[in-house]
Amino acid sequence: MATRVMKIGIISKKDYMERTLAIAKGEYKPRKDKPKVWFESTKSMSQVLSTENQDLLRAIIENKPHSITALEEITNRKKSNLSRILKTLEKYGIVELQKIKGKISPKVKATDFRVEFGLHYSSPIPN
């Protein structure tokens, strides 16, 4: 699989809301090279991109499971746990869950992650 880099940003919930409103009002237009996916903290990012979840992404890439049941057999993880994690990863755009012939098939959309954060992200909207 080709490498697909996802840019991730860390920003407070308050600043994220301000940023979103400024974009909606046309007051701020983010550059194309800026993150599209945001986390509130490095802690929340590390939970989503944990070693276990990275192993899960690798298993999906290497085995191309046709269903969550097949993924359960490959990873020895419970189906309920996989479903919850995959839905979270889908929410962030890291995986895509495709429904094929009544079965949910996971596809990895991002293989690598570039994280941007710092003091300048605490107020990303120019004054």
N, C-alpha and C positions, 0 to 999 in steps of 0.2 A: 504494500500500500504506500502511496506517495505521502510524504510529510505534509500535513495541513496544520499551519500555525494559527492558533487563536490568541488574540490579544485580550488580556484581562486587566481590569483596573480595580483598585481598592479605593472606595470613597464612602464617606459616612452616609447614612440614610437621609439625613437632612440635606446634605449637599447634592445627593442624587436626585431628590425631589426638586430642588431648585434648578438643577441642570435640566431635568426633564421638562419642567414648566417653561424654562427659557427657550428650549428647542421648540416646544409646541407653539409658543408665541412668536417664533421667528426671530427672537433676540440673540440667539446663539446657534451657530451651525458648527457641529464638531467636524474636525478634519477627518479625512478618510483613514488616516494612519492611527487614529485614536481607538482605544478599546471599545468594543460593542457589548461586551459582557462585563458586568460589575458585581463585586462582592463588597459587603459592608466591612469586612475585616480580613486580615490574613488568616485568622482562625477559621472563619467560615469557608474561605477558599481551600484551606488545607483539609477540611472535612470532606469537601466535594472531590478534591483531587488527591485523596489519601493513597497510600501505597496499595491498599486493597483494591481501590477503585481503578488505579492505573493497571493493576494486574488483570482486572476484569476487562478493561479496554483492550489490553494485549490479547486476552483469550478470545474476544470477539473478532479482532483483526485476524488472528492466526487460524481460527476454527470456522469462522463465518457460520455461526449457528442459525438455523432456519426458524427457531422458536425459543422462547424462554425456557421451555422444558429441556430442550437440547443443551442450552447454556447451563442449566441446573446440573445436568449430568457431567458436563465438561469441568465446571468449577467446584462441584460439591458444595454449592451454596443453595439455601432454600429458595424456592420460587418466589415466595412472598417478599423475601429480602431483596432478591434480584429485581423484582418489579418495582419496589420502592426506590432503589438506587437508580435504576434505569430511567424512571420518571424524573428524578432529580437531575440526572445528567442530560436528559432531553430538555428540561426547562432552561438549562444554561447553553443549549445548542451544541453540546459535546457529542451526543448521540442522536440518532433519528430512529424512532420506532415505527417500522412499516408494517401495516397489516396486510398479510399475504395469505390468501386462502384460509381466512379465519384465525391465523396464527400471527403473533407479534414477533417480528424479526428485527433485532437490533443491528444498526449500522453505525460505525464510528465516523464522526464528521471532523473531529479535531484530534491530532496525534501529539502535538507539541503545544506548549503554552508559554507566552511571553507576558510577564506581569509588570504592570506599571503602577507605581504609587509613590507618594512623597508629599511633602508639604504643599507643593503647588496644586495637588489634586484636591486639597481641602477647600479650594475655591476655584473650580475649573472654568467658571464663567467670567470672562474679562469684564471689569468694571467700566 
